[in-house]
Amino acid sequence: MQPLIGLESQRALREEELQGLISEIEGELEDARSEEIFHSFDTVGTAPFTLWRLRDNQLYRSLEENEAFKSVKQTVIDLYGVLLFGLLWFVWSGLRRDRARKGKTFAARVGLFRLGLASLVDVSVAFIVGSIVALAIGASGALVLAIGLDTFQFTDDVMGVSFALVFATIAVAYLLLRDVMHFRYRRSFGKILFEFRPIDTDGAPLGRGASVRRNWMTFIGIVLAMLVVLLSIGILSMFEDKMRFWNTREQLYLFLVIGFFESVLLLGLFEKLGGRWSRTTVVDTRSAESACIGATESTKPVPLPASS
């Protein structure tokens, strides 16, 4: 009887020691796992340098497996440029309103970069509105044709024709006639956002002919901007081996930033050239020159102080 009690006590003692050893190992593993997550914010010595170290850590990789996180992340990426542009515009507009409340004056002259930003907004509006209308008309036409012929065989053809004709017509019409839209001061959406207005050099609002003469050069700017952006990307790609400290996404962001500034400057340049060609100009809507003209839609010339 005594030996059995001794064996049971030894077994219990060994089980206790084993349980303690298991707990100790689990604790060490947990510490090691925490330390791995902590150190994963730093790049591995053999890995290329990245400005986005957060996404290389263990916590982020586990988050990426979550479908909801993926959806939110993709939405933010898709709207990142628009959100950033909107935030910067909101700050700029707020500073101008604050300056106006303090009674400070505004120069009539509108800079090249500001002209380009407004033109870029107008190009975006033309693309979005033209695409939506073309899609709606194309889908409606394809549906009617499918019901009439009892087949969807011609759906792609109808959509293609719709985009080729409807999109081109709306986009071209908007870009050419954007400065005779019947908003306050007769101006485009881009000029509304960046607070300036087009006028004849004698102070009268623009007519259809003057708007077409002023804005036709925008199409040259669009084509040249596309060519210059593609050329810049090609040149930068030649130095890809020297840009290994950036990953693919960061190189894409670099190309987008360069393309944005090049496009804005080119569009602004051709907006300015179009103004000289059509003998028109633009003035800041908060300037004294704009106040002299007023907010009427009258085409009667109004004398202006000298402006750019």
N, C-alpha and C positions, 0 to 999 in steps of 0.2 A: 504494500500500500504506500509506504514511504517513497519508494523509487518513482511510482506513478505521479505523486504530487510534485516531486522534484522535476520530472520531465515536463509537466504542464507549466510549472513556473518558468522553466528555461525557455519553453516555446513562447509563452506570453512575453518574456523579456526580449526575445529575438524579434517577435512581431512588432513590439514597441520601437525597438531600434530601427527595424526596417521602415516603419511608418515615419519615424523621424527623418531617416535618410531620404525617403521619397519627398517629404515636405521641404527638406533643404534643397533638393535638386529642383523642385518646382519653383521655389523662390529664386534660385539662381537663374533659371530659365526666364522667369518673369523680369528679373533685373536686366538680363541680357537683351530681352525683347524691347524693353523700355529704352535701354541705351542705344539699340539699333535705330529705333524711331527718332531719338534725339539727334544722333549723329547723322541721320540720313538727310538732315537739312544742309549739311555740307556735302560738296561733291566728292566722289571717290577720286583718289589720286590719279588713277589712270583714265578717268572719264574726262571728256572735253568740258571746258568751262561753259556754264550757261547762266544767263541772267534770270532764269525762271527756276531757281533751285527748289522752290516750294513744291513744284509738281513732280520732283524726282524722289520725294521721300515716301516712306512706307504708308503713312497715313493717307496721303493723296491717292496713292495707287489703290488702296482699299476703297476709298470713296468713289473712284472711277468705276467700280463694279456696280454701283447703285444706279438704277435706271433713272430715277428722279433727278439725281445729281447730274447725270449726263444730259438730260433734257434742259435743265436750267443753264448748264455750262454752254451748250450749243446755242441757246437763245441769246445769251450774253455775248458770245463770240460773233454771232450774226449781226447784232445791233451795236457792237462796240464802237464802231466808227460813228454811227449816227448819234449814239448817246454822248460821246465825247464832243462831237461837233455841237450838239444842242446845249451841253453844259457850258462850253466856251462862249457860245453866242449869248446865253442867258447872263453870264458874268459881264460880257461886253455891253449888252443892252442895259443892264442895271447900272453900270458905271456911267453910261451916257444919260440915263434918267436922273441919276444923282447929280451929275454936273449941271443938267438943265434946271433942277430945283434950286441949285445954288446961284442961278442967274448968270452962269458963265456963257461965253459966246462960242459958237461953232464955226469953223471955217467952211466955206462953200465947196472947196476942192475935195474931191473923192480920190483916194489913192488907188494905185494899180492893183494892189492885193485885194482891196475891198471890192473893186470892180470884178475881179476874177472870182471871188467867193460868191457874189451875187449871180454871176453867169453860171457858175457850177451848180448852184441851187436850181436855176432855171432849166439847165440841161437835165438835171435829175427829175424835176417835175415833169418835163416833156417825156422822158423815158417812162416814168411810172404811170402817168395818165394815159399815154399812148398804149402801153402794154395792157392796162386794165380794160380800156375800151376795146382794143383789138381782141383780147381774150373773150370778152363778153359777146361781141358780135360774131367772132369765129365759132364759139361754142353754140350760140343760138342758131347760126346758119347750119352748122354740122348736125345739130339735133333735128332741125326741120328737114334737112336733106335725108337723114337716116330714117325718119318716120315716113317720108314720102316714098323713098326707094326701098324701104325695109332692109337696109344694110348700112353698116358703119364703114364701108370700104373707102369712102372718100373723106373721112373725117380729117386725116392728116393733111390732105390737099386743101381742104377748106380753111383749116387753121393756118396753114402756111400762107395762103393768099390773103387772109385777113391780116396777118402780121405784116405782110409785105406792103399792103395798100393802106389799111386803116392806121396802123402804127406810124408809118412814114408820113401820112397826110396830117395826122394830129400833131405829131412831134414837130414837123417842119412849120406848120401853121402857127403853133404856139411860139416857137422860137423867133419867127419873123414878126409876128404881130403882138408880142408880149408887152410892148410899151404903149399900146392903145387899149389895154384892158380897163374896163370901167370900174376900177377901184379908185380910192382917193389919190389924186395926182396922176392918174393914168400911168401905171407902172406895173412891172411884173412882180411875181412872188419874191424873187431874189432881191429886188430893189426895195420891196416892203420890209423884208427881214433886216436889210442892212441900211435902211433909212436914207435913201437918196432917190431923186426923181429925175427923169430925163426931160429936157426942154430944148426948144430951138434956141439958137444964139440970140434971137430977139426977145426971148422970154415966153413964147407961146408953147402950149403943150404939143406933143408930137401927133401928127396924123398918120394914117396907114402907110402912105408912101415913105414918109420920113422914118417910120419904124422899120420898114423893110430895108431901106438903104442903110440904116444904122446896124441892123442885126444880121445881115446876110454873111458878114465876115465871121460870125460865130462858128459857122460850119467849117471854115478853114482852120480856126483855132481848135476845134474838136479833132479834126483829122491830124493836125500837127501834134497835138497833145498825145494822141494815141501812138504816133510814130516815135516821138521823143521818149515816151515812157518805155516803149518796147526796146528802143536803142539803149536806154540807160540800164535796163535789166540785162540786156545782152552784154554790155560792157562790164557790169558788176559781176556777172557770171564768169567772166574770164579770170577773175581774181578769187574764185571760190575756194581754191586751196589755201589762200591766205586768210580766209574768213572762217576757218574751222572752229574758232572759239565761239562762234554762233551756231545755233542749231537751225534746222530748216524753217521753223516757225518764225524765229527772230529775223532771219534773212527775208522772209516774206513781209514782215512788218516794216523792215527797212525799205524794201521795194515800194510798198504802199505809201510810206511817208514821202519818199522822193517823188513818186508819181503824183501824189496829191499836190505838192508844192509846184511841180513843173506844170501840171494842168491848170492850176489856179493862175499862175503868172502868164501862161500863154493865152488863156481865155480873157484875162484882164487886158492883155496887150491888144488883142483883136477887138475887144469891146471899145477900147480907146481909139484904135484906128477906124473902127466903124463910125464913131462919133465925129471924127475929123472928116471922113468921107461924106457923111450926110449933113455936115455943118450943124451938128447938135452937140449938146453937152449935158452934164449931170451936176446937180447941186445937192448938198446935204439938206435934208428936210428940216433940220433944226437950225439952219443958218439964217442970217439976216436976208440973204438973197432970196431964199425960199419964202420967207415971210412977206417980202415985197410982192411976190407973184400971187400968194394966197392959195387957197385950196380949191378954187373953182375949176370947172372944166372948160372955161371959156378959151377960145382960140385967139382972142385978141392979144396982140403983143404987149408985153409989159417991160418997160426999161429996167435993166439990171445993172447993178454995180459990176465992175470988172471982176471976172472969175475965171477959173481954169477951164 
